[in-house]
Amino acid sequence: MPTLLERIGCKLALFHAQRVYRHFQKAVDDAPHEQTRALRRALQVIDGSDFARRHRLTPDTTAADLRRMVPLCGYEGLRPYIERVWAGDVRALFRARSPILMFATSSGTTAKAKLIPVTKEFVRDYRRGWNVFGLKMLTDHTAAVLRPILQVTSRYNSQCSPAGIPCGAITGLLAKMQKRIVRRFYVGQPEVANIPDARARYYTLMRLGISRDVSFAITANPATLIQMARTAAQESEELIRDVADGSLSRRVVPDAALRERLASGLKPDRSRAAELERLRAAHGTLRPRDYWKLSFLACWTGGSLGHYLDTLRSWYGDIPIRDIGLLASEGRVTIPFEDAVPAGALDVTAAFFEFIPIECCHQDQPQTLLASELETGQDYAVVLTNTAGLVRYRLDDVVRVHGWLGNAPVLEFLYRAGRVASLAGEKLTEHHCAAAVRNVCQAFKLPELDFVLAPCWGDPPYYRLNCEVELSSAQVEALDRELCVQNEEYASRRASMRLGAVQLRLLAPGSLAAMDNKLMKARGAVSEQYKRVYLFTKPGDDDHILTAMRQVPCSNGAALQISNPARGGG
């Protein structure tokens, strides 16, 4: 039971959150005015910087002037400025002596990761969105109030810039900055993020939570929740023994000092251990749906991640699931307000937003629309200007308008614009794939390899290499490792078991040339205009497009995976 001090502290935190929520309700009713304010805040953060002077920007620059004076850009357009900030030259992109709290990492369209500067203003905007989301979520699920929470975060300080600024996941910084009275309800301590092995982190979080009355679990990727539940089931013998003894496995967390800090609040609980034994015997496995009385789950449910929801429910039960909204290291875009709906209201307070009609996404400098100009049922790519120094930044997440909340559009995330595949948030690009294959060919002294890589659903999902050359197991494994080198998000998903290893499918000679002809004909392109496809973005696309191409047996059975094209999956 919460102590009196905890109850008082939570009421104060709730009072603050309610004020933030009321402000947001007013903001969506007056969205155009709120967007003007958001633009002004973003321009104040960069006022006087080299970037602002180059483009003649001031805090009074209007939306119309901004669109006329600054071209749209992706990360590469801002990289020179951000790298100067990384090296300690804050004035490249921000006001003089503006404190940079950290750099949030995210994968880019090249092998070099994106580094998003996190200012105090950006943290304020980010936290405001979480407060609005959290208050509405708990208001709709009052049984979860003042009960323990299972939350997954990552390190905010996995490395440092030359100027000594931490670099990592913004979720780690937010967890560190959370009010102490609220943080006491999280079953996992921030130090859990310091455990290097993903499976060990999952075990530790489940160990810390399994003896408590967990009310809900929250993380971005539903695959993470599945892997946590699966790890607890697979390690149930040791987990139950730890519960009985009030310990944390030395095998799982060999670092004695870290293990002691994490286990400091644990006590022997033989009755809970006996209950877990009974549940495992009765159900044949140990599942969160049996040992917790969960009110709901919170994770991404839109785009391709909806594929995980049935498996998620098999572990956690048929309970409500609320999408946490479209958010990235670059900022929050939407705030969902309903369960089982992968759509949310545009967070008009977080940034100044523009939108590219989907039919214009291929253009270098397309005309953009403001939030008030969007149409229900249409698809758009997101552009934002925010307090992280990102100005007219092509986030390129594609959303669909489902309606309106006040004067703010309600948006559903669909997919990433461009040739990007993402089964578990890895955002794999053709650049990553081509560079990885090229490096493997060089390492094994192979001739240039013609191929197409494709995402496939499985348990876990994986990528399939379609090619006409039989590769050894060592070569396919090397490709998997090289993809990890090229894309840190892919490496993270492989390490956390949310993605499986690359598998090989051997095609008959001439299959890929026939595929090229088929695609050129379908697109009405001539050979001079045709750009070779190296990555399909949707599961089953390689089966669909290669249906007419005969697959051949492969002597390397361990590396080969042959599927039925008619089934359209992995």
Secondary structure as the mmCIF struct_conf table of DSSP 4:
data_model
#
loop_
_struct_conf.conf_type_id
_struct_conf.id
_struct_conf.beg_label_comp_id
_struct_conf.beg_label_asym_id
_struct_conf.beg_label_seq_id
_struct_conf.end_label_comp_id
_struct_conf.end_label_asym_id
_struct_conf.end_label_seq_id
HELX_RH_AL_P HELX_RH_AL_P1 LEU A 4 ASP A 29
TURN_TY1_P TURN_TY1_P1 ASP A 30 ASP A 30
HELX_RH_AL_P HELX_RH_AL_P2 ALA A 31 VAL A 45
TURN_TY1_P TURN_TY1_P2 ILE A 46 GLY A 48
BEND BEND1 SER A 49 SER A 49
HELX_RH_AL_P HELX_RH_AL_P3 ASP A 50 ARG A 54
TURN_TY1_P TURN_TY1_P3 HIS A 55 ARG A 56
TURN_TY1_P TURN_TY1_P4 PRO A 59 ASP A 60
HELX_RH_AL_P HELX_RH_AL_P4 ALA A 63 MET A 69
BEND BEND2 VAL A 70 VAL A 70
STRN STRN1 CYS A 73 CYS A 73
HELX_RH_AL_P HELX_RH_AL_P5 TYR A 75 TRP A 86
TURN_TY1_P TURN_TY1_P5 ALA A 87 GLY A 88
HELX_RH_3T_P HELX_RH_3T_P1 VAL A 90 ALA A 92
TURN_TY1_P TURN_TY1_P6 LEU A 93 LEU A 93
BEND BEND3 PHE A 94 ARG A 95
TURN_TY1_P TURN_TY1_P7 ALA A 96 ARG A 97
STRN STRN2 ILE A 100 SER A 106
BEND BEND4 THR A 109 LYS A 112
HELX_LH_PP_P HELX_LH_PP_P1 ALA A 113 ALA A 113
STRN STRN3 LYS A 114 THR A 119
HELX_RH_AL_P HELX_RH_AL_P6 LYS A 120 ASP A 140
HELX_RH_3T_P HELX_RH_3T_P2 THR A 142 ALA A 144
TURN_TY1_P TURN_TY1_P8 VAL A 145 LEU A 146
BEND BEND5 ARG A 147 ARG A 147
STRN STRN4 ILE A 149 GLN A 151
BEND BEND6 TYR A 156 TYR A 156
BEND BEND7 SER A 158 SER A 158
STRN STRN5 GLN A 159 CYS A 160
TURN_TY1_P TURN_TY1_P9 PRO A 162 ALA A 163
BEND BEND8 GLY A 164 GLY A 164
STRN STRN6 PRO A 166 GLY A 168
HELX_RH_AL_P HELX_RH_AL_P7 ILE A 170 MET A 177
BEND BEND9 GLN A 178 GLN A 178
HELX_RH_AL_P HELX_RH_AL_P8 ARG A 180 ARG A 183
TURN_TY1_P TURN_TY1_P10 ARG A 184 PHE A 185
STRN STRN7 TYR A 186 TYR A 186
BEND BEND10 VAL A 187 GLY A 188
HELX_RH_3T_P HELX_RH_3T_P3 PRO A 190 ASN A 194
BEND BEND11 ASP A 197 ASP A 197
HELX_RH_AL_P HELX_RH_AL_P9 ALA A 198 ILE A 210
TURN_TY1_P TURN_TY1_P11 SER A 211 SER A 211
BEND BEND12 ARG A 212 ARG A 212
STRN STRN8 PHE A 216 ILE A 218
BEND BEND13 ALA A 220 ALA A 220
HELX_RH_AL_P HELX_RH_AL_P10 PRO A 222 GLN A 234
TURN_TY1_P TURN_TY1_P12 GLU A 235 GLU A 235
HELX_RH_AL_P HELX_RH_AL_P11 SER A 236 ASP A 245
TURN_TY1_P TURN_TY1_P13 GLY A 246 GLY A 246
TURN_TY1_P TURN_TY1_P14 ARG A 250 VAL A 252
HELX_RH_AL_P HELX_RH_AL_P12 ALA A 256 LEU A 262
TURN_TY1_P TURN_TY1_P15 ALA A 263 GLY A 265
HELX_RH_AL_P HELX_RH_AL_P13 ARG A 270 HIS A 283
BEND BEND14 GLY A 284 THR A 285
HELX_RH_AL_P HELX_RH_AL_P14 PRO A 288 TYR A 291
STRN STRN9 PHE A 296 ALA A 298
BEND BEND15 CYS A 299 CYS A 299
BEND BEND16 GLY A 302 GLY A 302
HELX_RH_3T_P HELX_RH_3T_P4 GLY A 303 TYR A 308
HELX_RH_AL_P HELX_RH_AL_P15 LEU A 309 TYR A 316
BEND BEND17 ASP A 318 ASP A 318
STRN STRN10 ILE A 321 ARG A 322
BEND BEND18 LEU A 326 LEU A 326
STRN STRN11 LEU A 327 ALA A 328
TURN_TY1_P TURN_TY1_P16 SER A 329 GLU A 330
STRN STRN12 GLY A 331 ARG A 332
STRN STRN13 THR A 334 ILE A 335
BEND BEND19 GLU A 338 GLU A 338
TURN_TY1_P TURN_TY1_P17 ASP A 339 ALA A 340
STRN STRN14 ALA A 343 LEU A 346
TURN_TY1_P TURN_TY1_P18 VAL A 348 ALA A 350
STRN STRN15 PHE A 352 PRO A 357
HELX_RH_3T_P HELX_RH_3T_P5 ILE A 358 CYS A 360
TURN_TY1_P TURN_TY1_P19 CYS A 361 HIS A 362
BEND BEND20 GLN A 363 GLN A 365
STRN STRN16 LEU A 369 LEU A 370
HELX_RH_3T_P HELX_RH_3T_P6 ALA A 371 GLU A 373
TURN_TY1_P TURN_TY1_P20 THR A 376 GLY A 377
STRN STRN17 ASP A 379 THR A 385
TURN_TY1_P TURN_TY1_P21 THR A 387 ALA A 388
BEND BEND21 GLY A 389 GLY A 389
BEND BEND22 ARG A 392 ARG A 392
STRN STRN18 TYR A 393 LEU A 405
TURN_TY1_P TURN_TY1_P22 GLY A 406 ASN A 407
STRN STRN19 ALA A 408 ARG A 416
BEND BEND23 ALA A 417 ARG A 419
STRN STRN20 VAL A 420 ALA A 421
BEND BEND24 LEU A 423 GLY A 425
STRN STRN21 LEU A 428 THR A 429
HELX_RH_AL_P HELX_RH_AL_P16 GLU A 430 ALA A 443
TURN_TY1_P TURN_TY1_P23 PHE A 444 LYS A 445
HELX_LH_PP_P HELX_LH_PP_P2 LEU A 446 ASP A 450
STRN STRN22 PHE A 451 CYS A 456
BEND BEND25 ASP A 459 PRO A 460
STRN STRN23 TYR A 462 CYS A 467
BEND BEND26 GLU A 468 VAL A 469
HELX_RH_AL_P HELX_RH_AL_P17 SER A 473 GLN A 486
HELX_RH_AL_P HELX_RH_AL_P18 GLU A 488 ALA A 495
TURN_TY1_P TURN_TY1_P24 SER A 496 MET A 497
BEND BEND27 ARG A 498 LEU A 499
STRN STRN24 GLN A 503 LEU A 506
STRN STRN25 LEU A 507 LEU A 507
TURN_TY1_P TURN_TY1_P25 PRO A 509 GLY A 510
HELX_RH_AL_P HELX_RH_AL_P19 SER A 511 ARG A 523
TURN_TY1_P TURN_TY1_P26 GLY A 524 GLY A 524
TURN_TY1_P TURN_TY1_P27 SER A 527 GLN A 529
STRN STRN26 LEU A 535 LEU A 535
BEND BEND28 LYS A 538 LYS A 538
TURN_TY1_P TURN_TY1_P28 PRO A 539 GLY A 540
HELX_RH_AL_P HELX_RH_AL_P20 ASP A 541 ILE A 545
TURN_TY1_P TURN_TY1_P29 LEU A 546 ALA A 548
BEND BEND29 MET A 549 MET A 549
HELX_LH_PP_P HELX_LH_PP_P3 ARG A 550 ARG A 550
STRN STRN27 GLN A 551 GLN A 551
BEND BEND30 SER A 555 SER A 555
TURN_TY1_P TURN_TY1_P30 GLY A 557 ALA A 559
STRN STRN28 LEU A 560 LEU A 560
HELX_RH_3T_P HELX_RH_3T_P7 PRO A 565 ARG A 567
#
